[in-house]
Amino acid sequence: FKKMPLYGKKVLITAGPTYEAIDPVRYIGNHSSGKMGYEMTKTALNLGAKVILISGPTHLKLSHPNLELVKVNTAQEMFDHAMQQFESVNIAIASAAVSDYRPKTYQNQKVKKTEDTFRIDLVKNPDILKTFGQNKTHQFLVGFALETNNEVENAKQKLAKKNLDFIVLNSLQDKGAGFKNDTNKISIITKDNIKRFDIKPKPEVAQDIFNEILSFISDGKDN
Ligand code: C5P
């Protein structure tokens, strides 16, 4: 009986979009399906970890004795739950497509279509991953970068700015990559290395990501 590679480890994963309410019926959101985060959750569970999955609204379902699934709507809720848990985890992976902004004020009643133009003032949401990076002690930290241009350069900047151990880059320029698809094409970028992977189904991409994490933490570089 071989010990599972992540037995005794706690993994925090954020997944899916966030919905920022405008009024009781409308919100600002994005096209994230949450698939990548849910697949990484399954992989971590299969490797023996305990997982806290903090998920924005998705149609996906998952249950497992070692899974704590926290469903949230807004970036602020995701931030609050994530910060509560961060201290106690060994690995944190931010795959959520968090809305950068939210409406400054929430309209209690449904907004009526009276005006020809309608303005919504937006204010910045907290950056969950950046705050992880600022508070990092022993945690191994993984971020995602979904880019449309200057991909590698932008990803490297995020790696540094958010104090990550590595960043997973997917480009919207690659067919079959990014959100909504069942496949993804990623590169894993560290401070001094870039590893490019072929396009493949998201469960296999999740496995590649954990193989990489395992190779780092078993090197004794962290945890
Ligand atoms: O800076 P940008 O939003 O492109 O960085 C993407 C990475 O940061 C992703 O890992 C995403 O989950 C994370 N993020 C976050 N909180 C935010 C914005 C992004 O955790 N408010």
Boltz pocket constraint, residues with backbone or C-beta under 6 A from the ligand:
constraints:
  - pocket:
      binder: B
      contacts: [[A, 14], [A, 75], [A, 94], [A, 95], [A, 96], [A, 97], [A, 98], [A, 99], [A, 100], [A, 125], [A, 126], [A, 127], [A, 128], [A, 129], [A, 130], [A, 142], [A, 143], [A, 144], [A, 145], [A, 146], [A, 158]]
      max_distance: 6.0
